[in-house]
Amino acid sequence: MADDEYEHTLLIKKECFVYRIPPRTSAAGYKAQDWDASKFIWSGRLVITAKGDRCTIKLEDINTNDVFATCPVDPTAVEPVTDSSRYFVLKISDGSGRHAFIGMGFTERNDAFEFQAAIQDHLKHVKAA
């Protein structure tokens, strides 16, 4: 059995928040100030897993482990907002080719840093392979 057949957990964060976001208004990127941070549509656990070259961000319910959304990671799947280090835009997918963009954020900057580092480390690993 090859080592890349195993699923590895890269990061677990016990709390993140998901936001409905307006369409991008400029090529400059998304801004968290355009979202109402007090009106999140979901909160729960964030889990990043990798299996071979594939990496997935899963947003899971803390109590039931039900998956709210998945984001297959590629170089364009996660975009930091331009005005905050704690918020990102995720390109979520339903597995059938359809996708949507959601806002996702953390209350602590350290959580956001670890999230971004886990994604970047995986992308560097794939590029080096």
MODELLER restraints for C-alpha pairs under 7 A, 6 or more apart:
rsr = mdl.restraints
at = mdl.atoms
rsr.add(forms.Gaussian(group=physical.xy_distance, feature=features.Distance(at['CA:4:A'], at['CA:51:A']), mean=5.88, stdev=0.5))
rsr.add(forms.Gaussian(group=physical.xy_distance, feature=features.Distance(at['CA:4:A'], at['CA:52:A']), mean=4.17, stdev=0.5))
rsr.add(forms.Gaussian(group=physical.xy_distance, feature=features.Distance(at['CA:5:A'], at['CA:51:A']), mean=6.19, stdev=0.5))
rsr.add(forms.Gaussian(group=physical.xy_distance, feature=features.Distance(at['CA:5:A'], at['CA:52:A']), mean=6.28, stdev=0.5))
rsr.add(forms.Gaussian(group=physical.xy_distance, feature=features.Distance(at['CA:6:A'], at['CA:51:A']), mean=5.83, stdev=0.5))
rsr.add(forms.Gaussian(group=physical.xy_distance, feature=features.Distance(at['CA:7:A'], at['CA:49:A']), mean=6.50, stdev=0.5))
rsr.add(forms.Gaussian(group=physical.xy_distance, feature=features.Distance(at['CA:7:A'], at['CA:50:A']), mean=5.55, stdev=0.5))
rsr.add(forms.Gaussian(group=physical.xy_distance, feature=features.Distance(at['CA:7:A'], at['CA:51:A']), mean=4.48, stdev=0.5))
rsr.add(forms.Gaussian(group=physical.xy_distance, feature=features.Distance(at['CA:8:A'], at['CA:49:A']), mean=5.46, stdev=0.5))
rsr.add(forms.Gaussian(group=physical.xy_distance, feature=features.Distance(at['CA:8:A'], at['CA:50:A']), mean=5.14, stdev=0.5))
rsr.add(forms.Gaussian(group=physical.xy_distance, feature=features.Distance(at['CA:8:A'], at['CA:51:A']), mean=6.25, stdev=0.5))
rsr.add(forms.Gaussian(group=physical.xy_distance, feature=features.Distance(at['CA:9:A'], at['CA:48:A']), mean=6.01, stdev=0.5))
rsr.add(forms.Gaussian(group=physical.xy_distance, feature=features.Distance(at['CA:9:A'], at['CA:49:A']), mean=4.38, stdev=0.5))
rsr.add(forms.Gaussian(group=physical.xy_distance, feature=features.Distance(at['CA:9:A'], at['CA:50:A']), mean=6.44, stdev=0.5))
rsr.add(forms.Gaussian(group=physical.xy_distance, feature=features.Distance(at['CA:10:A'], at['CA:48:A']), mean=5.39, stdev=0.5))
rsr.add(forms.Gaussian(group=physical.xy_distance, feature=features.Distance(at['CA:10:A'], at['CA:49:A']), mean=5.42, stdev=0.5))
rsr.add(forms.Gaussian(group=physical.xy_distance, feature=features.Distance(at['CA:10:A'], at['CA:50:A']), mean=6.87, stdev=0.5))
rsr.add(forms.Gaussian(group=physical.xy_distance, feature=features.Distance(at['CA:10:A'], at['CA:118:A']), mean=6.42, stdev=0.5))
rsr.add(forms.Gaussian(group=physical.xy_distance, feature=features.Distance(at['CA:11:A'], at['CA:47:A']), mean=5.76, stdev=0.5))
rsr.add(forms.Gaussian(group=physical.xy_distance, feature=features.Distance(at['CA:11:A'], at['CA:48:A']), mean=5.13, stdev=0.5))
rsr.add(forms.Gaussian(group=physical.xy_distance, feature=features.Distance(at['CA:11:A'], at['CA:118:A']), mean=6.77, stdev=0.5))
rsr.add(forms.Gaussian(group=physical.xy_distance, feature=features.Distance(at['CA:12:A'], at['CA:46:A']), mean=5.71, stdev=0.5))
rsr.add(forms.Gaussian(group=physical.xy_distance, feature=features.Distance(at['CA:12:A'], at['CA:47:A']), mean=4.55, stdev=0.5))
rsr.add(forms.Gaussian(group=physical.xy_distance, feature=features.Distance(at['CA:12:A'], at['CA:48:A']), mean=6.51, stdev=0.5))
rsr.add(forms.Gaussian(group=physical.xy_distance, feature=features.Distance(at['CA:13:A'], at['CA:45:A']), mean=5.72, stdev=0.5))
rsr.add(forms.Gaussian(group=physical.xy_distance, feature=features.Distance(at['CA:13:A'], at['CA:46:A']), mean=5.09, stdev=0.5))
rsr.add(forms.Gaussian(group=physical.xy_distance, feature=features.Distance(at['CA:13:A'], at['CA:47:A']), mean=6.53, stdev=0.5))
rsr.add(forms.Gaussian(group=physical.xy_distance, feature=features.Distance(at['CA:14:A'], at['CA:44:A']), mean=6.76, stdev=0.5))
rsr.add(forms.Gaussian(group=physical.xy_distance, feature=features.Distance(at['CA:14:A'], at['CA:45:A']), mean=4.55, stdev=0.5))
rsr.add(forms.Gaussian(group=physical.xy_distance, feature=features.Distance(at['CA:14:A'], at['CA:46:A']), mean=6.50, stdev=0.5))
rsr.add(forms.Gaussian(group=physical.xy_distance, feature=features.Distance(at['CA:15:A'], at['CA:43:A']), mean=6.65, stdev=0.5))
rsr.add(forms.Gaussian(group=physical.xy_distance, feature=features.Distance(at['CA:15:A'], at['CA:44:A']), mean=5.12, stdev=0.5))
rsr.add(forms.Gaussian(group=physical.xy_distance, feature=features.Distance(at['CA:15:A'], at['CA:45:A']), mean=4.93, stdev=0.5))
rsr.add(forms.Gaussian(group=physical.xy_distance, feature=features.Distance(at['CA:15:A'], at['CA:46:A']), mean=6.80, stdev=0.5))
rsr.add(forms.Gaussian(group=physical.xy_distance, feature=features.Distance(at['CA:16:A'], at['CA:43:A']), mean=5.61, stdev=0.5))
rsr.add(forms.Gaussian(group=physical.xy_distance, feature=features.Distance(at['CA:16:A'], at['CA:44:A']), mean=5.64, stdev=0.5))
rsr.add(forms.Gaussian(group=physical.xy_distance, feature=features.Distance(at['CA:16:A'], at['CA:45:A']), mean=6.15, stdev=0.5))
rsr.add(forms.Gaussian(group=physical.xy_distance, feature=features.Distance(at['CA:16:A'], at['CA:46:A']), mean=6.50, stdev=0.5))
rsr.add(forms.Gaussian(group=physical.xy_distance, feature=features.Distance(at['CA:16:A'], at['CA:104:A']), mean=6.88, stdev=0.5))
rsr.add(forms.Gaussian(group=physical.xy_distance, feature=features.Distance(at['CA:16:A'], at['CA:105:A']), mean=5.72, stdev=0.5))
rsr.add(forms.Gaussian(group=physical.xy_distance, feature=features.Distance(at['CA:16:A'], at['CA:106:A']), mean=5.01, stdev=0.5))
rsr.add(forms.Gaussian(group=physical.xy_distance, feature=features.Distance(at['CA:17:A'], at['CA:40:A']), mean=6.13, stdev=0.5))
rsr.add(forms.Gaussian(group=physical.xy_distance, feature=features.Distance(at['CA:17:A'], at['CA:42:A']), mean=5.90, stdev=0.5))
rsr.add(forms.Gaussian(group=physical.xy_distance, feature=features.Distance(at['CA:17:A'], at['CA:43:A']), mean=4.43, stdev=0.5))
rsr.add(forms.Gaussian(group=physical.xy_distance, feature=features.Distance(at['CA:17:A'], at['CA:44:A']), mean=6.78, stdev=0.5))
rsr.add(forms.Gaussian(group=physical.xy_distance, feature=features.Distance(at['CA:17:A'], at['CA:104:A']), mean=5.51, stdev=0.5))
rsr.add(forms.Gaussian(group=physical.xy_distance, feature=features.Distance(at['CA:17:A'], at['CA:105:A']), mean=5.23, stdev=0.5))
rsr.add(forms.Gaussian(group=physical.xy_distance, feature=features.Distance(at['CA:17:A'], at['CA:106:A']), mean=6.37, stdev=0.5))
rsr.add(forms.Gaussian(group=physical.xy_distance, feature=features.Distance(at['CA:18:A'], at['CA:40:A']), mean=5.55, stdev=0.5))
rsr.add(forms.Gaussian(group=physical.xy_distance, feature=features.Distance(at['CA:18:A'], at['CA:41:A']), mean=5.76, stdev=0.5))
rsr.add(forms.Gaussian(group=physical.xy_distance, feature=features.Distance(at['CA:18:A'], at['CA:42:A']), mean=5.17, stdev=0.5))
rsr.add(forms.Gaussian(group=physical.xy_distance, feature=features.Distance(at['CA:18:A'], at['CA:43:A']), mean=6.15, stdev=0.5))
rsr.add(forms.Gaussian(group=physical.xy_distance, feature=features.Distance(at['CA:18:A'], at['CA:102:A']), mean=6.76, stdev=0.5))
rsr.add(forms.Gaussian(group=physical.xy_distance, feature=features.Distance(at['CA:18:A'], at['CA:103:A']), mean=5.52, stdev=0.5))
rsr.add(forms.Gaussian(group=physical.xy_distance, feature=features.Distance(at['CA:18:A'], at['CA:104:A']), mean=4.49, stdev=0.5))
rsr.add(forms.Gaussian(group=physical.xy_distance, feature=features.Distance(at['CA:18:A'], at['CA:105:A']), mean=6.59, stdev=0.5))
rsr.add(forms.Gaussian(group=physical.xy_distance, feature=features.Distance(at['CA:19:A'], at['CA:40:A']), mean=4.79, stdev=0.5))
rsr.add(forms.Gaussian(group=physical.xy_distance, feature=features.Distance(at['CA:19:A'], at['CA:41:A']), mean=5.47, stdev=0.5))
rsr.add(forms.Gaussian(group=physical.xy_distance, feature=features.Distance(at['CA:19:A'], at['CA:102:A']), mean=6.02, stdev=0.5))
rsr.add(forms.Gaussian(group=physical.xy_distance, feature=features.Distance(at['CA:19:A'], at['CA:103:A']), mean=4.67, stdev=0.5))
rsr.add(forms.Gaussian(group=physical.xy_distance, feature=features.Distance(at['CA:19:A'], at['CA:104:A']), mean=6.10, stdev=0.5))
rsr.add(forms.Gaussian(group=physical.xy_distance, feature=features.Distance(at['CA:20:A'], at['CA:41:A']), mean=6.80, stdev=0.5))
rsr.add(forms.Gaussian(group=physical.xy_distance, feature=features.Distance(at['CA:20:A'], at['CA:102:A']), mean=5.72, stdev=0.5))
rsr.add(forms.Gaussian(group=physical.xy_distance, feature=features.Distance(at['CA:20:A'], at['CA:103:A']), mean=6.19, stdev=0.5))
rsr.add(forms.Gaussian(group=physical.xy_distance, feature=features.Distance(at['CA:21:A'], at['CA:35:A']), mean=6.17, stdev=0.5))
rsr.add(forms.Gaussian(group=physical.xy_distance, feature=features.Distance(at['CA:21:A'], at['CA:102:A']), mean=5.98, stdev=0.5))
rsr.add(forms.Gaussian(group=physical.xy_distance, feature=features.Distance(at['CA:21:A'], at['CA:103:A']), mean=5.90, stdev=0.5))
rsr.add(forms.Gaussian(group=physical.xy_distance, feature=features.Distance(at['CA:24:A'], at['CA:30:A']), mean=5.85, stdev=0.5))
rsr.add(forms.Gaussian(group=physical.xy_distance, feature=features.Distance(at['CA:29:A'], at['CA:81:A']), mean=6.56, stdev=0.5))
rsr.add(forms.Gaussian(group=physical.xy_distance, feature=features.Distance(at['CA:29:A'], at['CA:82:A']), mean=6.27, stdev=0.5))
rsr.add(forms.Gaussian(group=physical.xy_distance, feature=features.Distance(at['CA:30:A'], at['CA:81:A']), mean=5.08, stdev=0.5))
rsr.add(forms.Gaussian(group=physical.xy_distance, feature=features.Distance(at['CA:30:A'], at['CA:82:A']), mean=6.19, stdev=0.5))
rsr.add(forms.Gaussian(group=physical.xy_distance, feature=features.Distance(at['CA:31:A'], at['CA:81:A']), mean=5.19, stdev=0.5))
rsr.add(forms.Gaussian(group=physical.xy_distance, feature=features.Distance(at['CA:31:A'], at['CA:82:A']), mean=5.49, stdev=0.5))
rsr.add(forms.Gaussian(group=physical.xy_distance, feature=features.Distance(at['CA:31:A'], at['CA:83:A']), mean=5.61, stdev=0.5))
rsr.add(forms.Gaussian(group=physical.xy_distance, feature=features.Distance(at['CA:32:A'], at['CA:81:A']), mean=6.22, stdev=0.5))
rsr.add(forms.Gaussian(group=physical.xy_distance, feature=features.Distance(at['CA:32:A'], at['CA:83:A']), mean=6.38, stdev=0.5))
rsr.add(forms.Gaussian(group=physical.xy_distance, feature=features.Distance(at['CA:32:A'], at['CA:84:A']), mean=6.65, stdev=0.5))
rsr.add(forms.Gaussian(group=physical.xy_distance, feature=features.Distance(at['CA:32:A'], at['CA:87:A']), mean=6.57, stdev=0.5))
rsr.add(forms.Gaussian(group=physical.xy_distance, feature=features.Distance(at['CA:44:A'], at['CA:59:A']), mean=6.68, stdev=0.5))
rsr.add(forms.Gaussian(group=physical.xy_distance, feature=features.Distance(at['CA:44:A'], at['CA:60:A']), mean=5.85, stdev=0.5))
rsr.add(forms.Gaussian(group=physical.xy_distance, feature=features.Distance(at['CA:44:A'], at['CA:61:A']), mean=5.12, stdev=0.5))
rsr.add(forms.Gaussian(group=physical.xy_distance, feature=features.Distance(at['CA:44:A'], at['CA:62:A']), mean=5.49, stdev=0.5))
rsr.add(forms.Gaussian(group=physical.xy_distance, feature=features.Distance(at['CA:45:A'], at['CA:59:A']), mean=5.77, stdev=0.5))
rsr.add(forms.Gaussian(group=physical.xy_distance, feature=features.Distance(at['CA:45:A'], at['CA:60:A']), mean=5.10, stdev=0.5))
rsr.add(forms.Gaussian(group=physical.xy_distance, feature=features.Distance(at['CA:45:A'], at['CA:61:A']), mean=6.20, stdev=0.5))
rsr.add(forms.Gaussian(group=physical.xy_distance, feature=features.Distance(at['CA:45:A'], at['CA:62:A']), mean=5.76, stdev=0.5))
rsr.add(forms.Gaussian(group=physical.xy_distance, feature=features.Distance(at['CA:46:A'], at['CA:57:A']), mean=6.98, stdev=0.5))
rsr.add(forms.Gaussian(group=physical.xy_distance, feature=features.Distance(at['CA:46:A'], at['CA:58:A']), mean=5.79, stdev=0.5))
rsr.add(forms.Gaussian(group=physical.xy_distance, feature=features.Distance(at['CA:46:A'], at['CA:59:A']), mean=4.73, stdev=0.5))
rsr.add(forms.Gaussian(group=physical.xy_distance, feature=features.Distance(at['CA:46:A'], at['CA:60:A']), mean=6.26, stdev=0.5))
rsr.add(forms.Gaussian(group=physical.xy_distance, feature=features.Distance(at['CA:47:A'], at['CA:57:A']), mean=5.81, stdev=0.5))
rsr.add(forms.Gaussian(group=physical.xy_distance, feature=features.Distance(at['CA:47:A'], at['CA:58:A']), mean=5.15, stdev=0.5))
rsr.add(forms.Gaussian(group=physical.xy_distance, feature=features.Distance(at['CA:47:A'], at['CA:59:A']), mean=6.48, stdev=0.5))
rsr.add(forms.Gaussian(group=physical.xy_distance, feature=features.Distance(at['CA:48:A'], at['CA:56:A']), mean=5.68, stdev=0.5))
rsr.add(forms.Gaussian(group=physical.xy_distance, feature=features.Distance(at['CA:48:A'], at['CA:57:A']), mean=4.51, stdev=0.5))
rsr.add(forms.Gaussian(group=physical.xy_distance, feature=features.Distance(at['CA:48:A'], at['CA:58:A']), mean=6.27, stdev=0.5))
rsr.add(forms.Gaussian(group=physical.xy_distance, feature=features.Distance(at['CA:49:A'], at['CA:55:A']), mean=5.66, stdev=0.5))
rsr.add(forms.Gaussian(group=physical.xy_distance, feature=features.Distance(at['CA:49:A'], at['CA:56:A']), mean=5.44, stdev=0.5))
rsr.add(forms.Gaussian(group=physical.xy_distance, feature=features.Distance(at['CA:49:A'], at['CA:57:A']), mean=6.63, stdev=0.5))
rsr.add(forms.Gaussian(group=physical.xy_distance, feature=features.Distance(at['CA:50:A'], at['CA:56:A']), mean=6.38, stdev=0.5))
rsr.add(forms.Gaussian(group=physical.xy_distance, feature=features.Distance(at['CA:53:A'], at['CA:126:A']), mean=5.75, stdev=0.5))
rsr.add(forms.Gaussian(group=physical.xy_distance, feature=features.Distance(at['CA:55:A'], at['CA:72:A']), mean=6.10, stdev=0.5))
rsr.add(forms.Gaussian(group=physical.xy_distance, feature=features.Distance(at['CA:55:A'], at['CA:73:A']), mean=5.31, stdev=0.5))
rsr.add(forms.Gaussian(group=physical.xy_distance, feature=features.Distance(at['CA:56:A'], at['CA:70:A']), mean=6.71, stdev=0.5))
rsr.add(forms.Gaussian(group=physical.xy_distance, feature=features.Distance(at['CA:56:A'], at['CA:71:A']), mean=5.60, stdev=0.5))
rsr.add(forms.Gaussian(group=physical.xy_distance, feature=features.Distance(at['CA:56:A'], at['CA:72:A']), mean=4.49, stdev=0.5))
rsr.add(forms.Gaussian(group=physical.xy_distance, feature=features.Distance(at['CA:56:A'], at['CA:73:A']), mean=5.50, stdev=0.5))
rsr.add(forms.Gaussian(group=physical.xy_distance, feature=features.Distance(at['CA:57:A'], at['CA:70:A']), mean=5.62, stdev=0.5))
rsr.add(forms.Gaussian(group=physical.xy_distance, feature=features.Distance(at['CA:57:A'], at['CA:71:A']), mean=4.94, stdev=0.5))
rsr.add(forms.Gaussian(group=physical.xy_distance, feature=features.Distance(at['CA:57:A'], at['CA:72:A']), mean=6.36, stdev=0.5))
rsr.add(forms.Gaussian(group=physical.xy_distance, feature=features.Distance(at['CA:57:A'], at['CA:73:A']), mean=6.97, stdev=0.5))
rsr.add(forms.Gaussian(group=physical.xy_distance, feature=features.Distance(at['CA:58:A'], at['CA:67:A']), mean=6.62, stdev=0.5))
rsr.add(forms.Gaussian(group=physical.xy_distance, feature=features.Distance(at['CA:58:A'], at['CA:69:A']), mean=6.01, stdev=0.5))
rsr.add(forms.Gaussian(group=physical.xy_distance, feature=features.Distance(at['CA:58:A'], at['CA:70:A']), mean=4.60, stdev=0.5))
rsr.add(forms.Gaussian(group=physical.xy_distance, feature=features.Distance(at['CA:58:A'], at['CA:71:A']), mean=6.49, stdev=0.5))
rsr.add(forms.Gaussian(group=physical.xy_distance, feature=features.Distance(at['CA:59:A'], at['CA:67:A']), mean=5.76, stdev=0.5))
rsr.add(forms.Gaussian(group=physical.xy_distance, feature=features.Distance(at['CA:59:A'], at['CA:68:A']), mean=5.39, stdev=0.5))
rsr.add(forms.Gaussian(group=physical.xy_distance, feature=features.Distance(at['CA:59:A'], at['CA:69:A']), mean=5.32, stdev=0.5))
rsr.add(forms.Gaussian(group=physical.xy_distance, feature=features.Distance(at['CA:59:A'], at['CA:70:A']), mean=6.37, stdev=0.5))
rsr.add(forms.Gaussian(group=physical.xy_distance, feature=features.Distance(at['CA:60:A'], at['CA:66:A']), mean=5.48, stdev=0.5))
rsr.add(forms.Gaussian(group=physical.xy_distance, feature=features.Distance(at['CA:60:A'], at['CA:67:A']), mean=4.40, stdev=0.5))
rsr.add(forms.Gaussian(group=physical.xy_distance, feature=features.Distance(at['CA:60:A'], at['CA:68:A']), mean=5.56, stdev=0.5))
rsr.add(forms.Gaussian(group=physical.xy_distance, feature=features.Distance(at['CA:61:A'], at['CA:67:A']), mean=6.40, stdev=0.5))
rsr.add(forms.Gaussian(group=physical.xy_distance, feature=features.Distance(at['CA:61:A'], at['CA:68:A']), mean=6.87, stdev=0.5))
rsr.add(forms.Gaussian(group=physical.xy_distance, feature=features.Distance(at['CA:69:A'], at['CA:92:A']), mean=6.46, stdev=0.5))
rsr.add(forms.Gaussian(group=physical.xy_distance, feature=features.Distance(at['CA:70:A'], at['CA:92:A']), mean=5.53, stdev=0.5))
rsr.add(forms.Gaussian(group=physical.xy_distance, feature=features.Distance(at['CA:70:A'], at['CA:93:A']), mean=6.12, stdev=0.5))
rsr.add(forms.Gaussian(group=physical.xy_distance, feature=features.Distance(at['CA:71:A'], at['CA:90:A']), mean=6.74, stdev=0.5))
rsr.add(forms.Gaussian(group=physical.xy_distance, feature=features.Distance(at['CA:71:A'], at['CA:91:A']), mean=6.01, stdev=0.5))
rsr.add(forms.Gaussian(group=physical.xy_distance, feature=features.Distance(at['CA:71:A'], at['CA:92:A']), mean=4.34, stdev=0.5))
rsr.add(forms.Gaussian(group=physical.xy_distance, feature=features.Distance(at['CA:71:A'], at['CA:93:A']), mean=5.88, stdev=0.5))
rsr.add(forms.Gaussian(group=physical.xy_distance, feature=features.Distance(at['CA:77:A'], at['CA:90:A']), mean=5.75, stdev=0.5))
rsr.add(forms.Gaussian(group=physical.xy_distance, feature=features.Distance(at['CA:77:A'], at['CA:91:A']), mean=4.99, stdev=0.5))
rsr.add(forms.Gaussian(group=physical.xy_distance, feature=features.Distance(at['CA:78:A'], at['CA:88:A']), mean=6.64, stdev=0.5))
rsr.add(forms.Gaussian(group=physical.xy_distance, feature=features.Distance(at['CA:78:A'], at['CA:89:A']), mean=5.83, stdev=0.5))
rsr.add(forms.Gaussian(group=physical.xy_distance, feature=features.Distance(at['CA:78:A'], at['CA:90:A']), mean=4.88, stdev=0.5))
rsr.add(forms.Gaussian(group=physical.xy_distance, feature=features.Distance(at['CA:78:A'], at['CA:91:A']), mean=6.64, stdev=0.5))
rsr.add(forms.Gaussian(group=physical.xy_distance, feature=features.Distance(at['CA:79:A'], at['CA:88:A']), mean=5.50, stdev=0.5))
rsr.add(forms.Gaussian(group=physical.xy_distance, feature=features.Distance(at['CA:79:A'], at['CA:89:A']), mean=5.09, stdev=0.5))
rsr.add(forms.Gaussian(group=physical.xy_distance, feature=features.Distance(at['CA:79:A'], at['CA:90:A']), mean=6.60, stdev=0.5))
rsr.add(forms.Gaussian(group=physical.xy_distance, feature=features.Distance(at['CA:80:A'], at['CA:87:A']), mean=6.31, stdev=0.5))
rsr.add(forms.Gaussian(group=physical.xy_distance, feature=features.Distance(at['CA:80:A'], at['CA:88:A']), mean=4.31, stdev=0.5))
rsr.add(forms.Gaussian(group=physical.xy_distance, feature=features.Distance(at['CA:80:A'], at['CA:89:A']), mean=6.28, stdev=0.5))
rsr.add(forms.Gaussian(group=physical.xy_distance, feature=features.Distance(at['CA:81:A'], at['CA:87:A']), mean=5.98, stdev=0.5))
rsr.add(forms.Gaussian(group=physical.xy_distance, feature=features.Distance(at['CA:81:A'], at['CA:88:A']), mean=5.36, stdev=0.5))
rsr.add(forms.Gaussian(group=physical.xy_distance, feature=features.Distance(at['CA:81:A'], at['CA:89:A']), mean=6.84, stdev=0.5))
rsr.add(forms.Gaussian(group=physical.xy_distance, feature=features.Distance(at['CA:85:A'], at['CA:109:A']), mean=6.60, stdev=0.5))
rsr.add(forms.Gaussian(group=physical.xy_distance, feature=features.Distance(at['CA:85:A'], at['CA:112:A']), mean=6.87, stdev=0.5))
rsr.add(forms.Gaussian(group=physical.xy_distance, feature=features.Distance(at['CA:86:A'], at['CA:105:A']), mean=5.56, stdev=0.5))
rsr.add(forms.Gaussian(group=physical.xy_distance, feature=features.Distance(at['CA:86:A'], at['CA:106:A']), mean=5.51, stdev=0.5))
rsr.add(forms.Gaussian(group=physical.xy_distance, feature=features.Distance(at['CA:86:A'], at['CA:108:A']), mean=6.95, stdev=0.5))
rsr.add(forms.Gaussian(group=physical.xy_distance, feature=features.Distance(at['CA:86:A'], at['CA:109:A']), mean=5.45, stdev=0.5))
rsr.add(forms.Gaussian(group=physical.xy_distance, feature=features.Distance(at['CA:86:A'], at['CA:112:A']), mean=5.15, stdev=0.5))
rsr.add(forms.Gaussian(group=physical.xy_distance, feature=features.Distance(at['CA:87:A'], at['CA:104:A']), mean=5.69, stdev=0.5))
rsr.add(forms.Gaussian(group=physical.xy_distance, feature=features.Distance(at['CA:87:A'], at['CA:105:A']), mean=4.19, stdev=0.5))
rsr.add(forms.Gaussian(group=physical.xy_distance, feature=features.Distance(at['CA:87:A'], at['CA:106:A']), mean=6.63, stdev=0.5))
rsr.add(forms.Gaussian(group=physical.xy_distance, feature=features.Distance(at['CA:88:A'], at['CA:103:A']), mean=5.84, stdev=0.5))
rsr.add(forms.Gaussian(group=physical.xy_distance, feature=features.Distance(at['CA:88:A'], at['CA:104:A']), mean=5.27, stdev=0.5))
rsr.add(forms.Gaussian(group=physical.xy_distance, feature=features.Distance(at['CA:88:A'], at['CA:105:A']), mean=6.17, stdev=0.5))
rsr.add(forms.Gaussian(group=physical.xy_distance, feature=features.Distance(at['CA:89:A'], at['CA:101:A']), mean=6.44, stdev=0.5))
rsr.add(forms.Gaussian(group=physical.xy_distance, feature=features.Distance(at['CA:89:A'], at['CA:102:A']), mean=5.60, stdev=0.5))
rsr.add(forms.Gaussian(group=physical.xy_distance, feature=features.Distance(at['CA:89:A'], at['CA:103:A']), mean=4.58, stdev=0.5))
rsr.add(forms.Gaussian(group=physical.xy_distance, feature=features.Distance(at['CA:89:A'], at['CA:104:A']), mean=6.04, stdev=0.5))
rsr.add(forms.Gaussian(group=physical.xy_distance, feature=features.Distance(at['CA:90:A'], at['CA:101:A']), mean=5.59, stdev=0.5))
rsr.add(forms.Gaussian(group=physical.xy_distance, feature=features.Distance(at['CA:90:A'], at['CA:102:A']), mean=5.44, stdev=0.5))
rsr.add(forms.Gaussian(group=physical.xy_distance, feature=features.Distance(at['CA:90:A'], at['CA:103:A']), mean=6.34, stdev=0.5))
rsr.add(forms.Gaussian(group=physical.xy_distance, feature=features.Distance(at['CA:90:A'], at['CA:104:A']), mean=6.92, stdev=0.5))
rsr.add(forms.Gaussian(group=physical.xy_distance, feature=features.Distance(at['CA:91:A'], at['CA:99:A']), mean=6.46, stdev=0.5))
rsr.add(forms.Gaussian(group=physical.xy_distance, feature=features.Distance(at['CA:91:A'], at['CA:100:A']), mean=5.69, stdev=0.5))
rsr.add(forms.Gaussian(group=physical.xy_distance, feature=features.Distance(at['CA:91:A'], at['CA:101:A']), mean=4.66, stdev=0.5))
rsr.add(forms.Gaussian(group=physical.xy_distance, feature=features.Distance(at['CA:91:A'], at['CA:102:A']), mean=6.72, stdev=0.5))
rsr.add(forms.Gaussian(group=physical.xy_distance, feature=features.Distance(at['CA:92:A'], at['CA:99:A']), mean=5.45, stdev=0.5))
rsr.add(forms.Gaussian(group=physical.xy_distance, feature=features.Distance(at['CA:92:A'], at['CA:100:A']), mean=5.44, stdev=0.5))
rsr.add(forms.Gaussian(group=physical.xy_distance, feature=features.Distance(at['CA:92:A'], at['CA:101:A']), mean=6.15, stdev=0.5))
rsr.add(forms.Gaussian(group=physical.xy_distance, feature=features.Distance(at['CA:93:A'], at['CA:99:A']), mean=4.33, stdev=0.5))
rsr.add(forms.Gaussian(group=physical.xy_distance, feature=features.Distance(at['CA:93:A'], at['CA:100:A']), mean=6.63, stdev=0.5))
rsr.add(forms.Gaussian(group=physical.xy_distance, feature=features.Distance(at['CA:106:A'], at['CA:112:A']), mean=6.10, stdev=0.5))
